[in-house]
Amino acid sequence: MDNFKQLMQLGQQMQEKMKSLQESLDEERITSSSGGGMIRVTVDGKGSVKQVEIDPACVDPSDVEMLEDLVLAALSEAQEKAQSVYQGEMQKATGGLPMSIPGLPKLF
């Protein structure tokens, strides 16, 4: 019975850590750029886009495709960085335990 109580306490502690981690990731800001800094994209720690900045010098109505490519490149890089931050924080929070345990629903 004591083991069950300890397991329940451990689960509650893990749940509190996960909640705190999720809040922290919402506040995290990761910025990437492309085109030599002409396009800057900022995402949160979960990879959600929070801001896109475009230098007016790179806005050429006759070459919209280049602008689209630069925005896409900056977005992709920012989201990759966010995924790396997220995975690192999850590893810290779980002590390296896998987040998908057979027979249990995946948490994230």
C-alpha positions in Angstrom: 0.0 0.0 0.0 2.9 2.4 0.7 4.3 1.7 -2.7 0.9 2.7 -4.2 0.9 6.0 -2.3 4.5 6.7 -3.4 3.5 6.0 -7.0 0.5 8.3 -6.7 2.7 11.1 -5.2 5.3 10.6 -8.0 2.5 10.9 -10.6 1.2 14.1 -9.1 4.7 15.5 -9.0 5.2 14.6 -12.6 1.9 16.2 -13.5 2.9 19.4 -11.8 6.2 19.4 -13.6 4.5 18.9 -17.0 2.1 21.7 -16.3 5.0 24.0 -15.3 6.9 22.9 -18.4 4.0 23.6 -20.7 3.6 27.1 -19.3 7.3 27.7 -19.6 7.3 26.6 -23.3 4.4 29.0 -24.0 6.6 31.9 -22.8 9.8 30.7 -24.6 10.7 32.7 -27.7 12.9 31.3 -30.4 13.8 33.5 -33.4 15.3 32.4 -36.8 16.1 34.4 -39.9 16.7 33.9 -43.6 17.9 36.0 -46.5 20.7 37.4 -44.4 18.3 38.6 -41.7 15.8 40.1 -44.1 13.1 37.7 -42.8 12.8 37.0 -39.1 10.3 34.5 -37.5 9.7 34.1 -33.8 8.0 31.0 -32.4 7.2 29.8 -28.9 8.7 26.7 -27.3 6.0 24.6 -28.8 6.7 25.9 -32.3 3.6 28.1 -32.7 4.4 31.2 -34.8 4.3 34.4 -32.8 5.8 37.0 -35.1 7.0 37.4 -38.7 9.2 40.4 -39.6 9.9 41.3 -43.2 12.5 43.9 -44.2 10.8 46.2 -46.7 13.9 46.1 -48.9 13.1 42.5 -49.8 9.6 43.1 -50.9 9.7 43.0 -54.7 6.2 42.7 -56.3 7.8 41.0 -59.3 9.4 38.3 -57.2 6.9 37.2 -54.6 8.1 33.6 -54.9 11.5 34.6 -53.4 9.8 36.2 -50.4 7.6 33.2 -49.9 10.7 30.9 -50.0 12.5 33.1 -47.4 9.5 33.1 -45.1 9.2 29.4 -45.4 12.9 28.8 -44.7 12.8 31.0 -41.6 9.6 29.3 -40.3 11.0 25.9 -40.8 14.2 26.7 -39.0 12.4 28.3 -36.1 10.1 25.4 -35.7 13.0 22.9 -35.8 14.8 24.9 -33.0 11.6 24.9 -31.0 11.2 21.1 -31.4 14.8 20.7 -30.1 14.1 22.9 -27.1 10.9 21.1 -26.4 12.5 17.7 -26.6 15.4 18.8 -24.3 13.0 20.2 -21.7 10.9 17.0 -21.8 14.0 14.9 -21.2 14.9 17.1 -18.2 11.4 17.0 -16.8 11.0 13.2 -17.2 14.5 12.3 -16.2 15.0 10.6 -19.5 11.9 8.4 -19.2 10.2 7.7 -22.6 6.9 9.7 -23.0 5.2 6.8 -24.7 4.8 3.7 -22.5 3.1 0.7 -24.1 -0.4 0.4 -23.0 -0.7 4.0 -21.8 -1.9 6.9 -23.9 0.7 9.2 -25.3 0.9 12.5 -23.3 2.5 14.8 -25.9 
